[in-house]
Amino acid sequence: MNIRIILSLSFLCVILFSCSLNSDQEASLNQHLSKYLQARNGCMMVGIVGFTYPEYIRELKDQGDSALIKAMDCNQNIEKGIFYSDPTLRKVKKENSRIHVYYEVDVANNRAGSSTKRAEGLYAISEDNGATWFFLPKEVYSDKNTCASLKRLLEH
């Protein structure tokens, strides 16, 4: 009887630890996420491009500079008073040195004194066991035709 309990608890621990981040991975993710959201909120295009998943940036560049500029343009968000905050981690999946994390980020529109909020999906992707992180919006990550070489670990 005791062996069953020990095996059950061991299996549960393996499941819990395999789906979470260690402290170094979490610290790196928090740092990269904070800088990415700061770039989005400050409309710093170089920062947004720098923290966006490189394969997606390559695809946009292949389509021409105008496609890249259009996809990364944040001026309309600034004009509308859009502000990204309060990321909430929803899912984590690891496979070897790849880690994908799904967040919901609050998006507030503070235009004209009123504040409306909605959640927007954001994926964090690491291919070096959590040392560096890049980001993709949910609609890009969900589109299997975009970044076709990206093995998606999370399904929505």
Secondary structure as a PSIPRED ss2 file (coil, helix, strand):
# PSIPRED VFORMAT (PSIPRED V4.0)

   1 M C   1.000  0.000  0.000
   2 N H   0.000  1.000  0.000
   3 I H   0.000  1.000  0.000
   4 R H   0.000  1.000  0.000
   5 I H   0.000  1.000  0.000
   6 I H   0.000  1.000  0.000
   7 L H   0.000  1.000  0.000
   8 S H   0.000  1.000  0.000
   9 L H   0.000  1.000  0.000
  10 S H   0.000  1.000  0.000
  11 F H   0.000  1.000  0.000
  12 L H   0.000  1.000  0.000
  13 C H   0.000  1.000  0.000
  14 V H   0.000  1.000  0.000
  15 I H   0.000  1.000  0.000
  16 L H   0.000  1.000  0.000
  17 F H   0.000  1.000  0.000
  18 S H   0.000  1.000  0.000
  19 C C   1.000  0.000  0.000
  20 S C   1.000  0.000  0.000
  21 L C   1.000  0.000  0.000
  22 N C   1.000  0.000  0.000
  23 S H   0.000  1.000  0.000
  24 D H   0.000  1.000  0.000
  25 Q H   0.000  1.000  0.000
  26 E H   0.000  1.000  0.000
  27 A H   0.000  1.000  0.000
  28 S H   0.000  1.000  0.000
  29 L H   0.000  1.000  0.000
  30 N H   0.000  1.000  0.000
  31 Q H   0.000  1.000  0.000
  32 H H   0.000  1.000  0.000
  33 L H   0.000  1.000  0.000
  34 S H   0.000  1.000  0.000
  35 K H   0.000  1.000  0.000
  36 Y H   0.000  1.000  0.000
  37 L H   0.000  1.000  0.000
  38 Q H   0.000  1.000  0.000
  39 A H   0.000  1.000  0.000
  40 R H   0.000  1.000  0.000
  41 N H   0.000  1.000  0.000
  42 G C   1.000  0.000  0.000
  43 C C   1.000  0.000  0.000
  44 M C   1.000  0.000  0.000
  45 M H   0.000  1.000  0.000
  46 V H   0.000  1.000  0.000
  47 G H   0.000  1.000  0.000
  48 I H   0.000  1.000  0.000
  49 V H   0.000  1.000  0.000
  50 G H   0.000  1.000  0.000
  51 F H   0.000  1.000  0.000
  52 T E   0.000  0.000  1.000
  53 Y C   1.000  0.000  0.000
  54 P H   0.000  1.000  0.000
  55 E H   0.000  1.000  0.000
  56 Y H   0.000  1.000  0.000
  57 I H   0.000  1.000  0.000
  58 R H   0.000  1.000  0.000
  59 E H   0.000  1.000  0.000
  60 L H   0.000  1.000  0.000
  61 K H   0.000  1.000  0.000
  62 D H   0.000  1.000  0.000
  63 Q C   1.000  0.000  0.000
  64 G C   1.000  0.000  0.000
  65 D H   0.000  1.000  0.000
  66 S H   0.000  1.000  0.000
  67 A H   0.000  1.000  0.000
  68 L H   0.000  1.000  0.000
  69 I H   0.000  1.000  0.000
  70 K H   0.000  1.000  0.000
  71 A H   0.000  1.000  0.000
  72 M H   0.000  1.000  0.000
  73 D C   1.000  0.000  0.000
  74 C C   1.000  0.000  0.000
  75 N H   0.000  1.000  0.000
  76 Q H   0.000  1.000  0.000
  77 N H   0.000  1.000  0.000
  78 I H   0.000  1.000  0.000
  79 E H   0.000  1.000  0.000
  80 K H   0.000  1.000  0.000
  81 G C   1.000  0.000  0.000
  82 I E   0.000  0.000  1.000
  83 F E   0.000  0.000  1.000
  84 Y E   0.000  0.000  1.000
  85 S E   0.000  0.000  1.000
  86 D E   0.000  0.000  1.000
  87 P E   0.000  0.000  1.000
  88 T E   0.000  0.000  1.000
  89 L E   0.000  0.000  1.000
  90 R E   0.000  0.000  1.000
  91 K E   0.000  0.000  1.000
  92 V E   0.000  0.000  1.000
  93 K E   0.000  0.000  1.000
  94 K E   0.000  0.000  1.000
  95 E E   0.000  0.000  1.000
  96 N C   1.000  0.000  0.000
  97 S C   1.000  0.000  0.000
  98 R E   0.000  0.000  1.000
  99 I E   0.000  0.000  1.000
 100 H E   0.000  0.000  1.000
 101 V E   0.000  0.000  1.000
 102 Y E   0.000  0.000  1.000
 103 Y E   0.000  0.000  1.000
 104 E E   0.000  0.000  1.000
 105 V E   0.000  0.000  1.000
 106 D E   0.000  0.000  1.000
 107 V E   0.000  0.000  1.000
 108 A E   0.000  0.000  1.000
 109 N E   0.000  0.000  1.000
 110 N C   1.000  0.000  0.000
 111 R H   0.000  1.000  0.000
 112 A H   0.000  1.000  0.000
 113 G H   0.000  1.000  0.000
 114 S C   1.000  0.000  0.000
 115 S C   1.000  0.000  0.000
 116 T E   0.000  0.000  1.000
 117 K E   0.000  0.000  1.000
 118 R E   0.000  0.000  1.000
 119 A E   0.000  0.000  1.000
 120 E E   0.000  0.000  1.000
 121 G E   0.000  0.000  1.000
 122 L E   0.000  0.000  1.000
 123 Y E   0.000  0.000  1.000
 124 A E   0.000  0.000  1.000
 125 I E   0.000  0.000  1.000
 126 S E   0.000  0.000  1.000
 127 E C   1.000  0.000  0.000
 128 D C   1.000  0.000  0.000
 129 N C   1.000  0.000  0.000
 130 G C   1.000  0.000  0.000
 131 A C   1.000  0.000  0.000
 132 T C   1.000  0.000  0.000
 133 W C   1.000  0.000  0.000
 134 F E   0.000  0.000  1.000
 135 F E   0.000  0.000  1.000
 136 L E   0.000  0.000  1.000
 137 P E   0.000  0.000  1.000
 138 K H   0.000  1.000  0.000
 139 E H   0.000  1.000  0.000
 140 V H   0.000  1.000  0.000
 141 Y H   0.000  1.000  0.000
 142 S H   0.000  1.000  0.000
 143 D C   1.000  0.000  0.000
 144 K C   1.000  0.000  0.000
 145 N C   1.000  0.000  0.000
 146 T C   1.000  0.000  0.000
 147 C C   1.000  0.000  0.000
 148 A C   1.000  0.000  0.000
 149 S C   1.000  0.000  0.000
 150 L C   1.000  0.000  0.000
 151 K C   1.000  0.000  0.000
 152 R C   1.000  0.000  0.000
 153 L C   1.000  0.000  0.000
 154 L C   1.000  0.000  0.000
 155 E C   1.000  0.000  0.000
 156 H C   1.000  0.000  0.000
